[in-house]
Amino acid sequence: MQALERDISQIEEIEAVARDLKRALEQLPGWAGTRVEEVLRLTPERAVVVIRRRDEYFVLKQFFGEKGPARATLMAEALGHAAHMQDGAYRVVPLVASYATQGIVIMARTPGLRMDRILADAVSETRLRLVGAAGHWLARYTEPTRAEGRFYATFWLRQIEDLPHRHMQGDARELSFQILDKMARMAPDLNGRAVIRARSHGDFVVRNLNVAPDGETLWGFDIDRYPLQPVARDAARFLTWRATDGVGHPAKAGLPRDEVSAMAATDLLPQEEWHDIVPFFAGETLIRRFADRMSDMDRLVPVARAWLA
């Protein structure tokens, strides 16, 4: 009965968001008469919605709360930064309009299917080709702002050192402390190292890439953030999420050996960063996921133990 009540509550929330968004669109220049076709995702922080204006479909993202306008502004800036990716094999979904005051960003609808859904059934050759293509996509996205910087592992450790205390229990807490301890031992050798830094995707995972019907063109989306950071952090996030999907044979840092090789064969990062900076950020990714996604424990624990091995 409780599950049913939760389902009904979610339906009511979705309907309320759709109604409110319909009213908001009526007030925006050029969007009167727009239909809200489907709510794809709804969280307390944001909604992702398919809308239709006459015969044309778009994806609208609305950020809620007092930070909504700032997040909408950052996302619009990130999409604008990717103006160099509107043709070729590696693209970013085009920005159509943004209304920061309402926390709204409207984008073209991305063709194709999400990469995670394709990889789930792909043969090894296709899987590795697409993972390599994801590396090429990120290399092209970061190209305009790539520059050599200095890496300070202790800075990144400070960002996550309190997470086990505040957000975790059981295996998640114990494994996170062990990962933090190992990262702290790695830090002295990494501090001051040269790394490639650039404007980042921020949430570079397979579910945020679409493979077009031609099987070759990749479309990136859900680019919410716009910080300068080591490019290795995005690569580590992508591969750690793949590891928690249970693919391949784990290598260093618990990451799938063949997919690391496929991405490392691109021009994304210098080879030395794959040996130590990427594993360091794989540990950071795991700790953040333990804090944010306790429901994923069954998938996270084996990868965390492999990272520690």
JOKA-V172646 format. One record per pair of residues at least 24 apart in sequence whose C-alpha atoms are under 10 Angstrom apart, sorted by the first residue. I is the first residue (numbers start at 1). J is the second residue. D is the distance in Angstrom with one decimal. If there is no record, write none. Layout:
# JOKA-V172646
I J D
I J D
This chain:
# JOKA-V172646
10 42 8.8
13 42 8.5
13 43 9.9
14 38 9.2
14 39 6.8
14 40 9.6
14 41 9.0
14 42 7.2
14 43 9.9
14 47 9.0
15 39 8.8
17 42 8.7
17 47 8.0
17 49 9.6
17 62 9.8
18 47 9.5
18 49 8.4
18 51 10.0
21 47 9.8
21 49 9.3
21 51 9.9
21 60 9.8
21 62 8.6
21 102 9.7
21 104 9.5
22 51 9.4
24 102 8.0
24 104 9.6
25 51 10.0
25 102 9.8
25 104 9.7
28 99 8.4
28 102 9.7
36 60 9.5
46 103 9.1
46 104 9.7
47 104 9.6
48 104 10.0
48 105 9.8
48 106 9.9
48 222 9.8
49 106 9.5
50 106 9.6
50 107 9.8
50 108 9.9
50 109 8.2
51 106 9.2
51 109 9.5
56 108 9.2
56 109 9.1
57 107 9.4
57 108 7.3
57 109 6.4
57 110 9.9
58 96 8.5
58 106 6.8
58 107 5.8
58 108 4.9
58 109 4.8
58 110 8.6
59 93 9.8
59 95 9.9
59 96 9.5
59 105 8.5
59 106 5.9
59 107 5.2
59 108 6.1
59 109 5.5
59 110 8.3
60 96 9.6
60 97 9.4
60 98 9.4
60 104 6.9
60 105 5.8
60 106 4.4
60 107 6.2
60 108 8.7
60 109 9.1
61 98 9.6
61 103 8.1
61 104 5.8
61 105 5.3
61 106 6.4
61 107 8.2
61 222 9.1
62 98 9.9
62 99 9.5
62 100 9.4
62 102 7.6
62 103 5.3
62 104 4.5
62 105 6.5
62 106 8.7
63 100 9.3
63 102 8.1
63 103 4.9
63 104 6.6
63 105 8.6
64 102 8.5
64 103 6.7
64 104 9.2
65 102 9.9
65 103 8.6
66 103 9.2
67 103 8.4
68 100 7.6
68 101 8.0
68 102 7.5
68 103 4.7
68 104 8.2
69 98 10.0
69 99 8.1
69 100 4.6
69 101 5.3
69 102 6.5
69 103 4.5
69 104 7.8
69 105 9.9
70 100 7.1
70 101 8.7
70 103 7.6
71 100 8.2
71 103 7.2
71 104 9.2
71 105 9.6
71 224 7.0
71 225 7.9
72 98 7.3
72 99 7.6
72 100 5.5
72 101 8.5
72 102 8.5
72 103 5.1
72 104 6.0
72 105 6.1
72 106 9.8
72 224 7.9
72 225 9.7
73 98 7.7
73 99 8.2
73 100 5.7
73 101 9.1
73 103 7.9
73 104 8.8
73 105 8.3
73 224 9.2
73 225 9.7
74 100 9.3
74 223 9.0
74 224 6.5
74 225 6.1
74 226 6.5
74 227 9.6
75 100 9.8
75 104 9.7
75 105 7.6
75 222 8.2
75 223 6.2
75 224 4.6
75 225 6.2
75 226 7.5
76 100 8.8
76 104 9.4
76 105 6.7
76 106 9.0
76 107 9.4
76 223 8.9
76 224 8.3
76 225 9.5
76 226 9.8
77 223 9.6
77 224 9.1
77 225 8.8
77 226 7.6
78 199 8.6
78 200 8.8
78 201 8.1
78 222 9.8
78 223 6.5
78 224 7.1
78 225 6.7
78 226 5.7
78 227 9.4
79 107 9.2
79 201 9.9
79 220 9.8
79 221 8.5
79 222 9.3
79 223 7.1
79 224 8.8
79 225 9.8
79 226 9.4
81 141 8.8
81 142 9.7
81 144 8.8
81 145 9.7
81 199 8.9
81 226 8.9
82 140 9.3
82 141 6.6
82 142 8.9
82 143 10.0
82 144 9.0
82 220 9.9
82 223 10.0
83 141 9.6
84 140 8.7
84 141 8.1
84 143 9.5
84 144 8.6
85 137 9.3
85 140 7.8
85 141 7.2
85 219 9.1
85 220 9.5
86 219 9.4
87 217 9.4
88 216 9.9
88 217 7.4
88 218 9.2
89 133 8.9
89 136 9.4
89 137 8.2
89 211 10.0
89 212 9.4
89 215 10.0
89 216 6.5
89 217 4.3
89 218 6.1
89 219 8.4
90 133 8.3
90 134 8.6
90 136 7.6
90 137 5.2
90 138 8.6
90 139 9.6
90 140 7.3
90 141 8.3
90 211 9.9
90 216 8.8
90 217 5.9
90 218 5.1
90 219 6.3
90 220 8.0
91 137 7.5
91 138 10.0
91 140 8.8
91 141 8.3
91 209 9.6
91 210 9.7
91 217 7.5
91 218 6.0
91 219 4.8
91 220 6.3
91 221 9.1
92 137 9.3
92 141 8.4
92 209 9.1
92 210 9.8
92 218 8.2
92 219 5.2
92 220 4.7
92 221 6.2
92 222 9.6
92 223 9.0
93 209 9.9
93 210 9.7
93 218 9.9
93 219 6.2
93 220 6.2
93 221 5.8
93 222 8.9
93 223 9.5
94 219 9.7
94 220 9.8
94 221 9.0
107 221 9.2
109 221 9.9
110 209 9.3
110 210 7.1
110 211 9.2
110 212 8.3
110 218 9.7
110 219 6.8
110 220 8.5
110 221 8.1
111 210 7.1
111 211 7.6
111 212 5.5
111 213 7.3
111 217 9.6
111 218 9.3
111 219 7.8
112 209 9.5
112 210 5.8
112 211 5.2
112 212 4.0
112 213 5.2
112 214 8.5
112 215 8.5
112 217 9.1
112 218 8.8
112 219 8.5
113 207 9.4
113 209 8.4
113 210 5.1
113 211 5.4
113 212 6.6
113 213 7.7
113 215 9.6
113 218 9.8
113 219 9.7
114 206 7.3
114 207 5.7
114 208 7.0
114 209 5.8
114 210 4.3
114 211 6.2
114 212 8.9
114 218 9.5
114 219 9.2
114 220 9.8
115 205 9.1
115 206 5.4
115 207 6.0
115 208 7.7
115 209 5.6
115 210 5.3
115 211 5.8
115 212 9.4
115 218 8.7
115 219 9.6
116 205 8.6
116 206 5.1
116 207 5.4
116 208 8.6
116 209 8.1
116 210 8.6
116 211 9.5
116 242 9.0
116 245 9.4
117 206 8.7
117 207 8.0
117 210 9.4
117 211 9.7
118 206 9.7
118 210 9.2
118 211 8.0
118 215 9.8
119 206 8.8
119 242 9.9
119 247 9.7
120 245 9.0
120 247 9.2
124 248 9.3
124 258 9.4
124 259 9.9
126 215 9.5
127 247 10.0
127 258 9.8
127 259 8.4
127 262 9.5
128 258 7.4
128 259 6.1
128 260 9.4
128 261 8.8
128 262 5.9
128 263 8.4
129 216 9.4
129 259 9.2
129 262 7.3
129 263 9.2
130 206 9.8
130 211 8.6
130 215 8.9
130 216 8.2
130 217 9.9
130 218 8.9
130 259 9.5
130 262 8.8
130 263 9.3
131 206 8.7
131 238 9.4
131 239 9.1
131 242 9.8
131 258 9.6
131 259 6.4
131 260 8.7
131 261 9.6
131 262 6.4
131 263 6.2
132 259 7.7
132 260 8.9
132 261 8.5
132 262 4.9
132 263 4.6
132 264 8.0
132 265 7.4
132 266 6.7
132 268 9.8
133 216 8.3
133 217 8.8
133 218 7.7
133 262 8.7
133 263 7.8
133 266 8.3
134 204 9.2
134 205 9.2
134 206 8.3
134 209 8.0
134 218 7.6
134 219 9.7
134 220 9.3
134 235 9.4
134 238 9.1
134 262 9.6
134 263 7.5
134 266 9.4
134 268 9.8
135 234 9.9
135 235 7.7
135 238 9.5
135 260 9.9
135 262 8.2
135 263 5.2
135 264 7.8
135 265 8.6
135 266 6.2
135 267 7.8
135 268 6.1
135 269 9.2
136 218 9.7
136 263 8.0
136 264 10.0
136 265 9.5
136 266 6.1
136 267 7.0
136 268 6.6
137 209 9.4
137 217 9.6
137 218 7.3
137 219 8.5
137 220 8.1
137 266 9.8
137 268 8.9
138 200 8.7
138 201 8.0
138 204 8.4
138 220 9.1
138 231 8.5
138 234 8.4
138 235 8.3
138 266 10.0
138 267 9.6
138 268 7.0
139 198 9.8
139 231 8.7
139 266 8.2
139 267 6.7
139 268 4.8
139 269 8.2
140 267 9.3
140 268 8.4
141 198 9.2
141 199 8.4
141 200 8.1
141 201 8.0
141 220 9.2
142 196 9.8
142 197 8.5
142 198 5.6
142 199 6.0
142 200 6.7
142 201 8.3
142 228 9.9
142 231 7.8
142 268 8.9
143 198 7.7
143 199 8.9
143 268 9.2
144 198 8.1
144 199 8.5
145 196 9.8
145 197 7.8
145 198 5.0
145 199 6.0
145 200 9.2
145 228 8.5
146 195 10.0
146 196 6.4
146 197 5.6
146 198 4.5
146 199 7.5
146 200 9.8
146 228 9.2
146 229 9.8
146 230 9.4
146 231 8.5
147 195 8.3
147 196 5.6
147 197 5.5
147 198 6.5
147 199 9.9
147 228 9.9
147 230 9.6
148 193 10.0
148 194 6.4
148 195 5.6
148 196 4.7
148 197 6.0
148 198 8.7
148 230 9.2
149 192 8.9
149 193 8.2
149 194 5.7
149 195 5.4
149 196 6.1
149 197 6.1
149 198 9.3
149 229 9.2
149 230 8.2
150 190 9.5
150 191 7.8
150 192 5.2
150 193 5.5
150 194 4.8
150 195 5.8
150 196 8.3
150 197 8.6
150 230 9.1
151 187 9.8
151 190 6.8
151 191 5.6
151 192 5.2
151 193 5.2
151 194 6.2
151 195 6.1
151 196 9.0
151 197 9.1
151 229 9.4
151 230 7.8
151 277 8.8
152 187 7.7
152 188 8.9
152 189 9.8
152 190 6.8
152 191 4.4
152 192 5.8
152 193 7.5
152 194 9.6
152 195 9.8
153 183 8.2
153 184 8.1
153 186 8.2
153 187 5.1
153 188 7.8
153 189 9.0
153 190 6.2
153 191 5.6
153 192 8.5
153 193 9.3
153 277 8.9
153 280 8.3
153 281 9.3
154 183 9.0
154 184 7.5
154 186 9.7
154 187 6.3
154 188 8.4
154 190 9.0
154 191 7.3
155 187 9.7
155 191 9.3
156 183 9.8
156 187 9.6
156 280 9.6
156 281 8.8
156 284 8.0
157 181 9.9
157 183 7.6
157 184 7.4
157 187 8.6
157 280 9.9
157 281 10.0
157 284 8.0
159 284 9.3
159 288 9.9
160 284 7.4
160 285 9.8
160 287 7.4
160 288 7.3
160 291 9.6
161 284 9.8
161 287 9.2
163 287 7.6
163 288 7.6
163 290 8.8
163 291 6.4
163 292 9.6
164 287 7.9
164 288 9.3
164 290 8.4
164 291 7.1
165 291 9.8
166 291 8.5
167 288 9.8
167 290 8.3
167 291 5.4
167 292 8.0
167 294 9.3
168 287 9.7
168 290 7.2
168 291 6.1
168 292 9.2
168 294 8.1
169 290 9.6
169 291 9.5
169 294 9.4
171 290 9.5
171 297 8.5
171 301 7.5
172 286 9.6
172 287 8.2
172 289 9.5
172 290 5.9
172 291 8.0
172 294 8.0
172 297 7.5
172 300 8.6
172 301 7.4
172 304 9.1
173 287 8.9
173 290 8.1
173 291 8.8
175 286 9.5
175 287 8.5
175 290 9.2
175 300 10.0
175 301 7.9
175 304 6.8
175 305 7.5
175 308 8.6
176 283 8.6
176 284 9.2
176 286 7.8
176 287 5.6
176 288 9.1
176 290 7.7
176 291 9.2
176 301 9.9
176 304 8.2
177 287 8.8
178 304 9.4
178 305 9.5
178 308 7.6
179 280 9.5
179 282 9.9
179 283 6.3
179 284 8.3
179 286 8.6
179 287 7.7
179 304 7.8
179 305 9.1
179 307 7.9
179 308 6.6
180 280 9.9
180 283 7.8
180 284 8.2
180 287 8.2
182 280 9.2
182 283 8.9
182 307 9.8
182 308 7.6
183 279 9.3
183 280 6.4
183 281 9.1
183 283 7.3
183 284 8.5
183 308 9.9
184 280 9.7
186 276 8.5
186 277 9.7
186 280 7.7
187 277 10.0
187 280 8.7
189 276 9.4
190 276 7.9
190 277 7.6
190 280 9.2
193 273 9.5
193 277 9.2
194 230 9.9
194 272 9.9
194 273 9.0
195 229 9.4
195 230 6.4
195 231 8.1
195 232 8.2
195 269 8.7
195 270 8.4
195 272 9.4
195 273 7.2
195 277 8.3
196 229 8.3
196 230 5.7
196 231 6.1
196 232 7.7
196 268 9.2
196 269 7.2
196 270 8.2
196 273 8.8
197 227 9.8
197 228 6.3
197 229 5.1
197 230 4.2
197 231 5.5
197 232 8.3
197 233 9.5
198 226 9.4
198 227 7.9
198 228 5.1
198 229 5.8
198 230 6.5
198 231 6.2
198 232 9.9
199 225 8.8
199 226 5.8
199 227 5.4
199 228 4.5
199 229 6.6
199 230 8.7
199 231 8.2
200 224 9.6
200 225 7.1
200 226 5.8
200 227 5.9
200 228 6.2
200 229 6.5
200 230 8.1
200 231 6.8
200 232 10.0
200 233 8.9
200 234 7.3
201 225 6.4
201 226 6.8
201 227 8.4
201 228 9.8
201 229 9.9
201 231 9.1
201 233 10.0
201 234 7.2
202 226 7.1
202 227 7.8
202 228 9.8
202 229 9.2
202 231 9.7
202 233 8.6
202 234 6.6
202 237 9.1
203 233 9.9
203 234 7.2
203 237 7.7
203 238 8.3
204 233 9.2
204 234 5.6
204 235 7.5
204 236 9.1
204 237 6.6
204 238 5.7
204 239 9.5
204 241 9.5
205 234 8.2
205 235 8.8
205 236 9.6
205 237 6.7
205 238 4.6
205 239 8.0
205 240 9.0
205 241 6.8
205 242 8.1
206 237 9.9
206 238 6.8
206 239 9.1
206 241 8.1
206 242 7.8
207 238 9.7
207 241 9.9
230 269 9.9
230 273 10.0
230 277 8.9
230 278 9.6
230 281 9.5
231 268 8.0
231 269 7.6
231 273 9.7
231 277 9.8
231 278 9.2
232 268 8.6
232 269 7.2
232 270 9.7
232 273 7.1
232 274 7.8
232 276 9.8
232 277 6.5
232 278 5.4
232 279 9.1
232 280 9.3
232 281 7.3
232 282 9.4
233 277 8.0
233 278 6.6
233 279 9.3
233 280 8.7
233 281 5.5
233 282 7.8
233 284 8.8
233 285 8.4
234 278 8.9
234 281 8.6
234 282 9.6
234 285 9.6
235 260 9.2
235 263 8.3
235 264 9.5
235 268 8.6
235 269 9.0
235 274 9.2
235 278 7.0
235 279 9.9
235 281 8.7
235 282 8.8
236 260 9.3
236 274 9.1
236 277 8.7
236 278 5.2
236 279 7.0
236 280 8.4
236 281 5.7
236 282 5.0
236 283 8.7
236 284 9.0
236 285 7.4
236 286 10.0
237 278 8.8
237 281 7.4
237 282 6.4
237 283 9.5
237 284 8.8
237 285 5.9
237 286 8.7
238 282 9.1
238 285 9.4
239 263 9.0
239 278 9.3
239 279 10.0
239 282 7.9
239 285 9.9
240 278 9.8
240 279 9.4
240 281 9.2
240 282 5.9
240 283 8.7
240 284 9.9
240 285 7.1
240 286 7.4
240 289 10.0
240 300 9.4
240 303 8.1
240 304 9.7
240 307 9.9
241 282 9.3
241 285 8.6
241 286 8.8
241 289 9.4
241 299 9.6
241 300 9.1
241 303 9.6
243 299 8.6
243 300 8.7
243 302 9.3
243 303 6.6
243 304 9.9
243 306 10.0
244 286 9.5
244 296 8.8
244 297 9.7
244 298 9.0
244 299 5.2
244 300 5.9
244 301 8.8
244 302 8.1
244 303 6.3
244 304 9.3
245 299 7.1
245 300 9.2
245 303 9.7
246 299 7.6
246 300 9.8
246 302 9.2
246 303 8.6
250 303 8.2
250 306 7.2
250 307 8.8
251 306 8.2
251 307 8.6
251 309 9.9
252 276 9.4
252 278 9.8
252 279 7.1
252 282 10.0
252 306 8.1
252 307 6.9
252 308 9.2
252 309 8.5
253 278 8.5
253 279 5.2
253 280 8.0
253 281 9.4
253 282 6.7
253 283 7.5
253 303 8.2
253 304 8.3
253 305 9.2
253 306 6.5
253 307 4.0
253 308 7.1
253 309 7.9
254 279 8.6
254 282 8.4
254 283 9.4
254 302 8.5
254 303 5.4
254 304 7.1
254 305 7.7
254 306 4.5
254 307 4.4
254 308 8.0
254 309 8.2
255 279 8.3
255 282 8.1
255 303 7.7
255 304 10.0
255 306 8.3
255 307 7.8
256 303 9.9
279 307 8.1
280 307 9.7
282 307 8.0
283 307 7.1
283 308 8.8
